[in-house]
Amino acid sequence: MASKAYCLYCFEILAASLEKREALSLPQVEDLWAKYGASKEAASTEDGSEDEVNDNDEVEMTEDEGEDEEDDADGDDNEGTANADDEPAGRTPSLLHPRDVSRLQNVSPASGSSSSTPSTLSTTSSRAALGDTSKSSSKSSFFSFTRKTQPPAVKKYDEYPLFVTWNTINSRGHKSLRGCIGTFEALELSSGLKSYALTAAFDDTRFSPIPLSTLPSLSCSITLLTNFVPCAQPLDWSLDTHGIRIAFSHNSRRYSATYLPDVALEQGWDKEETIVSLMRKAGWSGRSKDWNKVGDLKVTRYEGLKASAGYKDWKDWRDWVDGREGR
């Protein structure tokens, strides 16, 4: 089951990389997120009790006590698109990321390529991100946390194919894609989320690497892929349920691409429009009405377990973590 804590972990990984500090582990994030939720619930219950007392005029509160109440505080056209292509023959895969990196971009296939989009990563930024964090110092509040708190017991996580999506949210609430990369190889969640949080932030070649200044405008979504089923027919899938992955040959070249489950609905496409768009995204340039004449078109449907979180979710939680250890 996808969890909001997974999104906070991706924020933690990205922020730690940009701030040149060590990140909390996924078990630590999950443990502290649960405690944060419990503390907010307890505070809400206490506030409710105080309000009830005030309403009944049973206790006279001082002015300072009465002022202690705490305030309570995902459609871009390109959002969520994903190519799932194999490593081109003869090219050495990146050592930093799983070998089957799925690029999310519209790039026409190069002559002789076995797939529509090369999956070799630009590793400069992510290598620096993964390497620098272990050499640089953390903030004092983080070291305070690690000194005072024993990490949770080692936890074994399930393995899933997964995608990490970064969006920016402007002042009007409009969402724009900022990076989205994933893999169809099943990965252990802790290592998979860590790797693709950075890969999607730094190595999506449609965008420049995400800088620290952009962090406050980000939202993060993670999608765990499950229930893969080959379709008997290209339209044998549901708009409100499935993502699809296609593969086909055209003019002696192989093409493949994928759309996550929410893409078609967000774009307002029907099934045929979705297939045509995905074929074009893979690099096919035929006429729209001829999509079903591609003889070996194979479609695999799958489902996605999705969770999302915004920067404010992460920042409020992280401030609580720092404040908790600073007491």
N, C-alpha and C positions, 0 to 999 in steps of 0.2 A: 504494500500500500504506500502510495506517495505521501510524503509528509512535508509540512511547511518547514520543519526543522532542516530538511534537505536543502531547501532554498537558502535558509539562513547560513548553512554551512558553505554554500557556494559564495555568498556574500563575504563570509569570514575568510575564505581562501583568497578571493580577489582583493579584499581590503588589506589583508596581511601582506600579499605580494606587493601592492602599491605602496604600502607604508613601511616596507622592509622590516617586517617583524615575523615572528613565528605565529602560526595560526593554531587555534584550538582544533582538536580532533573531532571527528563526527560523533563519537560517543560522548565527548564532553559537551558538544553543542546540544545534543538531544537531552542529556541530563539537565543542563542549565535551562534549556527552553521549557522543560516540564516544571522545574522549580519556579521559573519566572511566571508561568501561567498560574501555578498554585498561589503564588504571592499576590498576583493581581486579583484572583478570585477572593482570597481572604480579605484584601483591602476593600474590595467592593462590598463584601458582606458587612464589614465593620462600618463602612460609610452608610449602608442601608439601615443599620441599627441606630446610628446616630441621628439619621433623618427621622426615624420613627419616634425616637425620644423627643426630638424637637417638636414634632407635630402634636404630640400629646402634652406638651408643656410640663413634663414631669421633672425635668432637670434644667437649671439655668446655666448655660455655657458662657464662658468668658469670651471676649471678642477674639482673642487669639485662637481659641479652640474652634470657634465657628468659622474661621477662614482657612481651615486645613483641608477642605475638600479638593480632591484631585479631578481635573478635567479628563474626560475620556478623549482620548484622542479618537484590461489587458487589451483598433484596427488599422494598422498600417498595411498597405497593399502587399508588402513583401514579408509580412510577419509569418514565422513558423515554417517557411519553406525549407526543404532539406534534400540534398542529394546524398545518395548512399552508394558510393562507387568504390570499386576495388583498387588496390595499388597498381599503377601502371607497370607492365612488365619491364624488368631491367632496372628499376629504380629502387634504391635502398630506403626502406621505411624509416621514419623518425624514431629515435630511441626514446623520445620523451613521451610519446603518446601511443595508445594501442594502434595496431597496424591498420585496422579498417576504419580510418577516419572518414566520416561522411561530410563532404563539403556542401554548403548550402549556398549555391550561387548559380547564376545562369551564364555558363561559359560554353561556347561552341567547342566540340571535341577537336583536338588536334589530329592531324592526319596520322593514321596508324595507331592511334590510341585505342585501348580496349574498352574504355568507358567514357562517359560524357564529360566528367570533370576530374582532373588528377587529384588524388587524395593526399599527396605529399604535403606535409605541413611546412609553413615558414617558421622555423624553430627558433629564430634569434630571440624574439621577445619572450616566448614561453620558457626557453632555456634560462634566460636571465631571471625570469620570475621564479622558476623552481630552484635555481642555484643560489640566488642572492638571499633568499629568505632564511637559509640555514646559516648564513655568515653574518647577518646583521642583527643588531640588538632589538629587543622588544621594548614597548613602552613599560614604564615602571608598574603601571596597574596590572599589566599582563603578567609580569614576573611575580607580582604579589599574589596573583591568582594561582600560578603554578606552584609557588612555595606553600601555600596554605591548603590547597585542595589536591587530594589524591585523584588521579584520573580513574574513571570507571573501569571495571574489569574489561579485558579484551573481549570484544563482541564480534561475532562472525555474522556478516551481512549476506543477504541473498545476492545473486548475480542477475543483472538485467541488461539488455540493450537499452541505451538511454540517450537523451538529447538534453542539452542545456541551452536555454534561450535567454539572452539579455535584451531588454527593451529600454528605451528612454521614455520618460513621461514628461511632457512639457507643462507649462503653467495652466494650460486649459484642459489638461488631462488626456491629451492626445498621445497615443502610444506609437512608437516607431521602432522597427527592428534595429538592433545595434550589434548583434552577433548571435549565431545559432549553429552549433556543430554537435554531431553525435555519432554514434556507432551502432551497427547491428550485431556486433560481437557482445556476448553477455559478459559484463564486468562486475566484479565485486563493488558494491555501492560506494564504499568509502574511497577507494582509489579511483573509481570511475568518475564520481562527481568532482573529486579534486582535479583530475586531469582535464576534464572537459569544461569545468568552470573557467579555467585559464585558457584553454584552447579556443573556446567560443569568444572570450574577451579579447584575446590578443592575435589570434591566427585566422580569423574569418577574413579572407582577402578582399571582400567587398567593402570593408571598413578599415579605418586606421585603428590601432590598438587603443583600448579604452584607457584614458588617463585618470589620475586621481580626482581631478576636478569634475569629472562626469559622474562619479560614484553617487552623489546625492540625488541624481535624476533617474537612477536605474531601477528597474524591476527585474526579477528573475523568475523564470519558470523552468521546472524540470519535468520531463516526460519519460516514464519507464514504459518500455514497449513489451507487449505480451500477446499471447494467443495468435500467433502467426498461422494463417491458413491460405494455401494456394487457391485462387479463384478458378472455378470451372469456366467462367466467362468473364471478360474484362469489367463488366458492370455488376458483378456478383458481390456487392458490398453495400454498406449503408452509410449515408451521408452523416448521420448523427452519431455514429458509433466508431467507424473505422478510419484509420490511416491506410494509405496504400503505397506499395513499392512496385515499380514497374521495371521490366527489363525487355529489350527487344533488339533486333538487328536491322540495319538499314544501310544499303550500299556497302556491304561487307564490314560494317562497323557495329560495335556493341554499345548500347546506351542503357543507362539506368538512372533512376531518380526516385524520390519519395516526397510525400506530403504527410505531415503529422495530422492526427484525427480532427483537429479543430480548424484546419486551413480552409477547406471547401465551404463550410458554413459561414465562416467569417468573411469570405470573399463573395458569398452569395451565388456560388456556382452550382449547376446540376452535375450529374455524374459524367456526362460526356464532356462538358466544359472542363471539368477537373482533369480527366484523362488527357485531353488535348493540351491543356496548360502544362501538365506534368511532362508530356512528351516533348513539348517545346523547351521546357526547362532542361531536359536531358540533352537537347541539341538537335532534335528532329525539326526539319524545315518544310515538311510537306503541307498540303492544303488541309485545313481543319476537317473538311468533310471526308477526307481520305484516311482518317486515323485508324479506322477499323479494317483497312486494307493492308496494314502491316501484319504480315502473316504469323510471325512468332511472338507477338506481344503476350507477355506473361505478367499477370497481376497477382500480387500477394497482399492480402488484407491483414491488418493487425489492430490491436486496441492499445490505448495509452492510459496510463495512470499518471495524472497530472497534479502538480501543486505549484502555487505561486506565492511570492512575497515581494514587498516593496522595500526600498531603502529604509523608510521610517520603521518598518517592522524590525529590521535588523538593528538599526541604530538605537531604538528604545531598549531593545533586549541587551545590546552590548553595553550601553550606559548603565543598565541595571547590574550587569555582571561586574563592571568596574567598580560601581558604587558599593556593591555587596562586599567585595574584597577590601575596599578602602575603609570600611567601618572599623 
